[in-house]
Amino acid sequence: MSPQGRVSAIIPARNEEVNIARVVRSLAHQQDLREILVVDDQSTDRTREILASLEREIPSLRALRVESLPAGWLGKTYAAAHGAREATGEWFLFTDADTEHLKGSLVTLLLRAEVAHADLLSLSPGQETPTWWEKAVIPLVYVQLASLYRFEDVSDPLSPVAAANGQYLLVRRETYERSGGHQAVREAILEDVELARRIKLLGGKLLFLPGAEWVRTRMYQTFREMWRGWTKNLFLLYEGEIPRMLTAVASLWLLDVIPALAFVAASLWSGLGHRGGSAVLIMLGFFLWVLMREWRYGQKLAGLGFEPALATYRPVGAALLGALLLASLRAHRGARNIEWKGRHYATKGTE
């Protein structure tokens, strides 16, 4: 950490006792870092205590605390805005508490942003997936998102497509302030995407990159957290386009789930002694179809920094992601209520 560093890292944190030490320590020795501002958003776990201990260890760290949430704000947007008001750097790095920043990542990415004359650089970080449900769902979600928000389209000033990932959002201070910052997107659940849209509409240049070599994260600790998290976000990431969501569900289930189930059924049928030529051909046909889908999926995974071997989880992931899309649709258009980290958010859906 350089005392003359140009970057202020800002970390909104609500009940992050599991993660907070890792992210702070991974940032503490990054080159060109001026300060680390962690904004404790009314945590009720040991986050505050851990931050107090880290402040004694890391001179560049300042722990701030939000005591109340003003009307009209969401918790994360208010914490981010509060951190930005206190920051002194030329660049702001908004990053999530569940990230880990690999050695040399900040100076490398700052240079990338400056060479590209980017106003905002964002990454899709590498995803840690230790459990079967993470291996099944997380990679597939990111492959889907990479088709919805292609890196080259987001980075193209002539394309209207805009996106960013709040897990890593490096933005020029001047651009952030000119766009209105988090004040302008204070009610947005997907504040990262909305901020990127504002900056691009104002003529700012975006640079969106796969980021597994620089930053990694484990987004969810439990299956329930993952379910709630993607239920909150998927409808918005599909921009509330119900036909598009239903088409995605149909594609996932018809092209991945049903063929895999059919292969299992044909194998059982053959194993029970029904070994006619037609049964073998059907079994072989479904097997080749599933194999082809997994091979293509593996190529896409490799392009995003995932292990291609995770492609074997595709049928299970497709079943769960289809269900998540429907759950997200119901939450935003039916119940119109989202619960996340102990708070409830009324959703507007689409009219």
Kinemage of the C-alpha trace (Angstrom):
@kinemage 1
@onewidth
@group {chain A} dominant
@subgroup {mainchain}
@vectorlist {calphas} color= white
{ca met a 1} P 0.000 0.000 0.000
{ca ser a 2} L 1.357 3.376 -1.003
{ca pro a 3} L 0.461 6.446 1.124
{ca gln a 4} L 0.161 8.330 -2.178
{ca gly a 5} L -1.981 5.656 -3.799
{ca arg a 6} L -4.701 6.813 -6.157
{ca val a 7} L -7.400 4.262 -5.311
{ca ser a 8} L -9.865 4.236 -2.427
{ca ala a 9} L -11.355 0.767 -1.872
{ca ile a 10} L -14.921 0.905 -0.548
{ca ile a 11} L -16.534 -2.216 0.925
{ca pro a 12} L -20.189 -2.233 2.065
{ca ala a 13} L -20.515 -4.928 4.729
{ca arg a 14} L -23.575 -6.318 6.477
{ca asn a 15} L -23.080 -9.379 8.703
{ca glu a 16} L -19.821 -10.391 7.008
{ca glu a 17} L -17.914 -11.939 9.906
{ca val a 18} L -17.028 -14.939 7.731
{ca asn a 19} L -15.507 -12.872 4.929
{ca ile a 20} L -14.375 -9.457 6.079
{ca ala a 21} L -10.842 -10.285 7.229
{ca arg a 22} L -10.007 -12.055 3.967
{ca val a 23} L -11.038 -9.190 1.705
{ca val a 24} L -9.341 -6.506 3.814
{ca arg a 25} L -6.056 -8.406 4.010
{ca ser a 26} L -6.129 -9.168 0.292
{ca leu a 27} L -6.443 -5.437 -0.437
{ca ala a 28} L -4.030 -4.152 2.203
{ca his a 29} L -0.862 -4.772 0.197
{ca gln a 30} L -2.147 -3.862 -3.257
{ca gln a 31} L -0.027 -1.293 -5.059
{ca asp a 32} L -1.541 2.140 -5.722
{ca leu a 33} L -4.083 1.695 -2.939
{ca arg a 34} L -4.642 4.828 -0.860
{ca glu a 35} L -7.125 3.555 1.728
{ca ile a 36} L -9.643 0.857 2.560
{ca leu a 37} L -13.037 2.045 3.763
{ca val a 38} L -15.318 -0.655 5.153
{ca val a 39} L -18.849 0.600 5.769
{ca asp a 40} L -20.557 -1.554 8.378
{ca asp a 41} L -24.238 -1.554 7.472
{ca gln a 42} L -25.815 -2.216 10.900
{ca ser a 43} L -24.244 -5.640 11.279
{ca thr a 44} L -25.524 -7.750 14.143
{ca asp a 45} L -22.756 -10.370 14.067
{ca arg a 46} L -19.017 -9.989 14.866
{ca thr a 47} L -18.223 -7.807 11.835
{ca arg a 48} L -17.702 -4.668 13.949
{ca glu a 49} L -15.425 -6.453 16.423
{ca ile a 50} L -13.312 -7.976 13.640
{ca leu a 51} L -12.963 -4.598 11.936
{ca ala a 52} L -11.758 -3.005 15.174
{ca ser a 53} L -9.035 -5.623 15.414
{ca leu a 54} L -8.067 -5.182 11.765
{ca glu a 55} L -7.805 -1.393 12.177
{ca arg a 56} L -5.020 -1.918 14.742
{ca glu a 57} L -3.218 -4.193 12.276
{ca ile a 58} L -3.731 -2.322 8.977
{ca pro a 59} L -3.052 1.459 8.982
{ca ser a 60} L -4.836 2.055 5.660
{ca leu a 61} L -8.138 0.664 6.990
{ca arg a 62} L -10.955 2.875 8.232
{ca ala a 63} L -14.115 1.265 9.555
{ca leu a 64} L -17.248 3.388 9.192
{ca arg a 65} L -20.681 2.496 10.520
{ca val a 66} L -24.186 3.207 9.274
{ca glu a 67} L -26.458 3.599 12.282
{ca ser a 68} L -29.736 4.024 10.395
{ca leu a 69} L -31.048 3.673 6.868
{ca pro a 70} L -32.701 6.812 5.402
{ca ala a 71} L -36.022 6.465 3.618
{ca gly a 72} L -35.730 5.810 -0.088
{ca trp a 73} L -32.395 3.989 0.102
{ca leu a 74} L -31.388 0.345 -0.005
{ca gly a 75} L -28.771 -0.760 2.486
{ca lys a 76} L -25.950 -1.467 0.055
{ca thr a 77} L -26.417 1.696 -1.978
{ca tyr a 78} L -26.421 3.857 1.151
{ca ala a 79} L -23.305 2.145 2.524
{ca ala a 80} L -21.518 2.605 -0.811
{ca ala a 81} L -22.525 6.270 -1.020
{ca his a 82} L -21.411 6.832 2.580
{ca gly a 83} L -18.016 5.321 1.798
{ca ala a 84} L -17.654 7.427 -1.356
{ca arg a 85} L -18.293 10.622 0.613
{ca glu a 86} L -15.392 9.769 2.924
{ca ala a 87} L -13.014 8.568 0.189
{ca thr a 88} L -10.069 10.699 -0.961
{ca gly a 89} L -8.725 8.764 -3.970
{ca glu a 90} L -8.787 9.676 -7.666
{ca trp a 91} L -10.390 6.288 -8.340
{ca phe a 92} L -12.979 4.396 -6.313
{ca leu a 93} L -12.918 0.598 -6.125
{ca phe a 94} L -16.297 -0.684 -4.949
{ca thr a 95} L -15.960 -4.333 -4.041
{ca asp a 96} L -17.961 -6.892 -2.079
{ca ala a 97} L -16.997 -8.289 1.293
{ca asp a 98} L -16.932 -11.846 -0.060
{ca thr a 99} L -14.140 -11.157 -2.578
{ca glu a 100} L -10.420 -11.922 -2.448
{ca his a 101} L -8.054 -9.757 -4.496
{ca leu a 102} L -5.049 -11.595 -5.862
{ca lys a 103} L -1.544 -10.170 -5.675
{ca gly a 104} L -0.876 -7.348 -8.123
{ca ser a 105} L -4.464 -7.201 -9.358
{ca leu a 106} L -5.191 -3.553 -8.570
{ca val a 107} L -2.161 -2.010 -10.286
{ca thr a 108} L -2.698 -4.263 -13.313
{ca leu a 109} L -6.354 -3.356 -13.669
{ca leu a 110} L -5.785 0.336 -13.027
{ca leu a 111} L -3.296 0.317 -15.895
{ca arg a 112} L -5.794 -1.541 -18.099
{ca ala a 113} L -8.425 1.103 -17.351
{ca glu a 114} L -6.073 3.981 -18.073
{ca val a 115} L -4.686 2.514 -21.316
{ca ala a 116} L -8.266 1.895 -22.525
{ca his a 117} L -9.357 5.392 -21.375
{ca ala a 118} L -12.110 3.653 -19.413
{ca asp a 119} L -14.244 5.543 -16.925
{ca leu a 120} L -15.453 2.349 -15.289
{ca leu a 121} L -13.773 -1.060 -15.284
{ca ser a 122} L -15.691 -4.040 -13.961
{ca leu a 123} L -14.911 -7.735 -13.693
{ca ser a 124} L -16.753 -11.001 -13.577
{ca pro a 125} L -14.570 -12.565 -10.828
{ca gly a 126} L -13.586 -16.185 -10.510
{ca gln a 127} L -16.178 -18.126 -8.529
{ca glu a 128} L -15.273 -20.600 -5.790
{ca thr a 129} L -17.692 -23.540 -5.875
{ca pro a 130} L -16.864 -26.114 -3.167
{ca thr a 131} L -20.322 -27.743 -2.906
{ca trp a 132} L -22.323 -29.688 -5.493
{ca trp a 133} L -25.069 -27.063 -5.661
{ca glu a 134} L -22.554 -24.290 -6.293
{ca lys a 135} L -20.827 -26.360 -8.983
{ca ala a 136} L -24.201 -26.964 -10.636
{ca val a 137} L -25.719 -23.477 -10.498
{ca ile a 138} L -23.056 -20.763 -10.242
{ca pro a 139} L -21.088 -21.553 -13.432
{ca leu a 140} L -24.294 -21.964 -15.445
{ca val a 141} L -25.644 -18.616 -14.237
{ca tyr a 142} L -22.464 -16.871 -15.325
{ca val a 143} L -22.504 -18.550 -18.730
{ca gln a 144} L -26.086 -17.325 -19.161
{ca leu a 145} L -25.144 -13.813 -18.063
{ca ala a 146} L -22.199 -13.774 -20.454
{ca ser a 147} L -24.668 -14.299 -23.299
{ca leu a 148} L -27.038 -11.600 -21.994
{ca tyr a 149} L -24.249 -9.075 -21.390
{ca arg a 150} L -21.402 -9.911 -23.770
{ca phe a 151} L -18.101 -8.424 -22.618
{ca glu a 152} L -17.380 -6.976 -26.054
{ca asp a 153} L -20.822 -5.347 -26.279
{ca val a 154} L -20.562 -3.733 -22.849
{ca ser a 155} L -17.077 -2.439 -23.695
{ca asp a 156} L -18.146 -1.098 -27.096
{ca pro a 157} L -19.023 2.633 -26.871
{ca leu a 158} L -21.321 2.232 -29.907
{ca ser a 159} L -23.378 -0.544 -28.263
{ca pro a 160} L -26.284 0.364 -25.943
{ca val a 161} L -25.549 -2.679 -23.752
{ca ala a 162} L -24.292 -1.709 -20.295
{ca ala a 163} L -23.458 -3.853 -17.293
{ca ala a 164} L -21.134 -4.101 -14.332
{ca asn a 165} L -20.536 -6.532 -11.483
{ca gly a 166} L -20.545 -4.969 -8.030
{ca gln a 167} L -18.020 -7.537 -6.859
{ca tyr a 168} L -15.424 -5.393 -8.651
{ca leu a 169} L -16.230 -1.913 -9.870
{ca leu a 170} L -13.292 0.465 -10.466
{ca val a 171} L -14.528 3.935 -11.416
{ca arg a 172} L -12.936 7.359 -11.840
{ca arg a 173} L -14.005 9.645 -9.011
{ca glu a 174} L -14.870 12.443 -11.442
{ca thr a 175} L -17.065 10.119 -13.510
{ca tyr a 176} L -18.755 8.695 -10.421
{ca glu a 177} L -19.643 12.144 -9.128
{ca arg a 178} L -20.796 13.398 -12.543
{ca ser a 179} L -23.141 10.395 -12.865
{ca gly a 180} L -24.742 11.082 -9.491
{ca gly a 181} L -23.088 8.016 -7.974
{ca his a 182} L -25.089 5.732 -5.720
{ca gln a 183} L -27.401 8.615 -4.832
{ca ala a 184} L -28.782 8.351 -8.364
{ca val a 185} L -29.423 4.584 -8.072
{ca arg a 186} L -30.319 4.502 -4.366
{ca glu a 187} L -33.467 2.364 -4.838
{ca ala a 188} L -31.942 -0.059 -7.362
{ca ile a 189} L -31.470 -3.667 -6.276
{ca leu a 190} L -28.982 -4.084 -9.155
{ca glu a 191} L -27.185 -0.852 -8.364
{ca asp a 192} L -24.047 -1.958 -10.221
{ca val a 193} L -25.832 -2.413 -13.554
{ca glu a 194} L -27.822 0.790 -13.141
{ca leu a 195} L -24.709 2.805 -12.340
{ca ala a 196} L -22.970 1.416 -15.443
{ca arg a 197} L -25.992 2.359 -17.567
{ca arg a 198} L -25.936 5.925 -16.267
{ca ile a 199} L -22.233 6.302 -16.934
{ca lys a 200} L -22.525 4.922 -20.475
{ca leu a 201} L -25.534 7.129 -21.256
{ca leu a 202} L -23.480 10.143 -20.176
{ca gly a 203} L -20.759 9.181 -22.665
{ca gly a 204} L -18.453 7.364 -20.253
{ca lys a 205} L -16.477 4.368 -21.487
{ca leu a 206} L -17.007 0.967 -19.873
{ca leu a 207} L -14.510 -1.897 -19.813
{ca phe a 208} L -15.984 -5.255 -18.753
{ca leu a 209} L -13.675 -8.268 -18.447
{ca pro a 210} L -13.580 -11.885 -17.248
{ca gly a 211} L -11.656 -11.580 -14.005
{ca ala a 212} L -10.760 -15.011 -12.626
{ca glu a 213} L -7.020 -14.272 -12.778
{ca trp a 214} L -7.369 -11.167 -10.579
{ca val a 215} L -10.273 -11.594 -8.159
{ca arg a 216} L -12.203 -14.537 -6.766
{ca thr a 217} L -15.247 -14.908 -4.587
{ca arg a 218} L -17.553 -17.375 -2.927
{ca met a 219} L -20.919 -15.706 -3.171
{ca tyr a 220} L -23.031 -17.900 -0.899
{ca gln a 221} L -22.333 -20.049 2.136
{ca thr a 222} L -25.592 -22.034 2.058
{ca phe a 223} L -28.073 -23.304 -0.509
{ca arg a 224} L -30.756 -21.093 1.058
{ca glu a 225} L -28.583 -17.983 0.619
{ca met a 226} L -27.960 -18.885 -3.009
{ca trp a 227} L -31.659 -19.420 -3.655
{ca arg a 228} L -32.588 -16.063 -2.138
{ca gly a 229} L -29.743 -14.244 -3.859
{ca trp a 230} L -30.563 -15.376 -7.397
{ca thr a 231} L -34.295 -15.045 -6.737
{ca lys a 232} L -33.576 -11.392 -5.964
{ca asn a 233} L -31.415 -10.774 -9.031
{ca leu a 234} L -32.412 -12.944 -12.000
{ca phe a 235} L -35.645 -11.134 -12.914
{ca leu a 236} L -33.744 -7.844 -12.975
{ca leu a 237} L -30.809 -9.267 -14.915
{ca tyr a 238} L -33.311 -10.402 -17.568
{ca glu a 239} L -34.676 -6.835 -17.430
{ca gly a 240} L -38.113 -8.091 -16.455
{ca glu a 241} L -38.634 -9.639 -19.911
{ca ile a 242} L -40.999 -12.475 -19.032
{ca pro a 243} L -41.019 -14.141 -22.496
{ca arg a 244} L -37.225 -14.204 -22.440
{ca met a 245} L -37.191 -15.793 -18.990
{ca leu a 246} L -39.768 -18.428 -19.919
{ca thr a 247} L -37.848 -19.198 -23.111
{ca ala a 248} L -34.716 -19.713 -21.009
{ca val a 249} L -36.586 -22.079 -18.675
{ca ala a 250} L -37.973 -24.073 -21.602
{ca ser a 251} L -34.545 -24.257 -23.237
{ca leu a 252} L -32.838 -25.438 -20.056
{ca trp a 253} L -35.393 -28.122 -19.310
{ca leu a 254} L -36.040 -29.331 -22.872
{ca leu a 255} L -32.418 -29.371 -24.037
{ca asp a 256} L -30.642 -30.433 -20.854
{ca val a 257} L -32.898 -31.891 -18.177
{ca ile a 258} L -35.263 -34.044 -20.239
{ca pro a 259} L -32.528 -35.636 -22.434
{ca ala a 260} L -30.496 -36.508 -19.322
{ca leu a 261} L -33.542 -38.066 -17.657
{ca ala a 262} L -34.381 -39.901 -20.866
{ca phe a 263} L -30.857 -41.344 -21.029
{ca val a 264} L -31.156 -42.574 -17.434
{ca ala a 265} L -34.572 -44.097 -18.173
{ca ala a 266} L -33.311 -45.795 -21.357
{ca ser a 267} L -30.299 -47.158 -19.455
{ca leu a 268} L -32.539 -48.593 -16.736
{ca trp a 269} L -34.849 -50.078 -19.355
{ca ser a 270} L -31.889 -51.738 -21.051
{ca gly a 271} L -30.493 -52.893 -17.710
{ca leu a 272} L -33.773 -54.653 -16.942
{ca gly a 273} L -33.239 -56.900 -19.913
{ca his a 274} L -34.934 -54.917 -22.686
{ca arg a 275} L -31.924 -54.876 -24.986
{ca gly a 276} L -33.477 -54.546 -28.394
{ca gly a 277} L -31.755 -52.512 -31.073
{ca ser a 278} L -34.157 -49.605 -30.756
{ca ala a 279} L -33.555 -49.283 -26.989
{ca val a 280} L -29.795 -49.208 -27.519
{ca leu a 281} L -30.091 -46.616 -30.274
{ca ile a 282} L -32.332 -44.414 -28.128
{ca met a 283} L -29.932 -44.700 -25.191
{ca leu a 284} L -26.952 -43.938 -27.429
{ca gly a 285} L -28.734 -40.966 -29.012
{ca phe a 286} L -29.533 -39.339 -25.687
{ca phe a 287} L -26.021 -40.062 -24.410
{ca leu a 288} L -24.407 -38.346 -27.411
{ca trp a 289} L -26.774 -35.373 -27.079
{ca val a 290} L -25.915 -34.889 -23.386
{ca leu a 291} L -22.221 -35.343 -24.163
{ca met a 292} L -22.359 -32.714 -26.920
{ca arg a 293} L -24.147 -30.213 -24.675
{ca glu a 294} L -21.632 -30.718 -21.894
{ca trp a 295} L -18.678 -30.360 -24.297
{ca arg a 296} L -19.974 -27.038 -25.612
{ca tyr a 297} L -20.720 -25.896 -22.084
{ca gly a 298} L -17.203 -26.835 -20.983
{ca gln a 299} L -15.732 -24.579 -23.665
{ca lys a 300} L -17.796 -21.649 -22.415
{ca leu a 301} L -16.793 -22.386 -18.819
{ca ala a 302} L -13.110 -22.299 -19.734
{ca gly a 303} L -13.586 -18.891 -21.327
{ca leu a 304} L -14.891 -17.545 -18.008
{ca gly a 305} L -12.144 -19.101 -15.895
{ca phe a 306} L -14.111 -22.112 -14.607
{ca glu a 307} L -12.855 -25.675 -14.721
{ca pro a 308} L -14.307 -27.316 -17.860
{ca ala a 309} L -14.920 -30.480 -15.810
{ca leu a 310} L -17.803 -28.663 -14.105
{ca ala a 311} L -19.753 -29.259 -17.318
{ca thr a 312} L -20.794 -32.655 -15.944
{ca tyr a 313} L -23.101 -30.790 -13.538
{ca arg a 314} L -25.022 -29.140 -16.376
{ca pro a 315} L -28.246 -31.244 -16.229
{ca val a 316} L -28.599 -30.679 -12.476
{ca gly a 317} L -27.703 -27.013 -12.871
{ca ala a 318} L -30.230 -26.604 -15.680
{ca ala a 319} L -32.993 -28.069 -13.510
{ca leu a 320} L -32.160 -25.740 -10.610
{ca leu a 321} L -31.622 -22.635 -12.734
{ca gly a 322} L -34.961 -23.149 -14.479
{ca ala a 323} L -36.626 -23.350 -11.069
{ca leu a 324} L -34.735 -20.234 -9.913
{ca leu a 325} L -35.902 -18.251 -12.930
{ca leu a 326} L -39.497 -19.149 -12.119
{ca ala a 327} L -38.974 -18.322 -8.435
{ca ser a 328} L -37.513 -14.942 -9.358
{ca leu a 329} L -40.412 -14.265 -11.716
{ca arg a 330} L -42.887 -15.118 -8.977
{ca ala a 331} L -41.068 -12.979 -6.370
{ca his a 332} L -41.045 -9.899 -8.590
{ca arg a 333} L -44.379 -10.272 -10.357
{ca gly a 334} L -46.400 -12.292 -7.860
{ca ala a 335} L -45.392 -11.864 -4.231
{ca arg a 336} L -43.457 -8.665 -5.071
{ca asn a 337} L -41.399 -9.045 -1.928
{ca ile a 338} L -37.712 -9.934 -1.625
{ca glu a 339} L -35.919 -10.872 1.589
{ca trp a 340} L -32.158 -10.387 1.727
{ca lys a 341} L -29.877 -10.210 4.773
{ca gly a 342} L -32.747 -9.640 7.150
{ca arg a 343} L -34.391 -6.868 5.127
{ca his a 344} L -37.499 -6.955 2.970
{ca tyr a 345} L -37.710 -5.105 -0.330
{ca ala a 346} L -40.896 -4.420 -2.198
{ca thr a 347} L -40.399 -5.026 -5.920
{ca lys a 348} L -41.987 -3.085 -8.754
{ca gly a 349} L -41.992 -5.837 -11.350
{ca thr a 350} L -42.847 -4.536 -14.796
{ca glu a 351} L -45.998 -2.789 -15.775
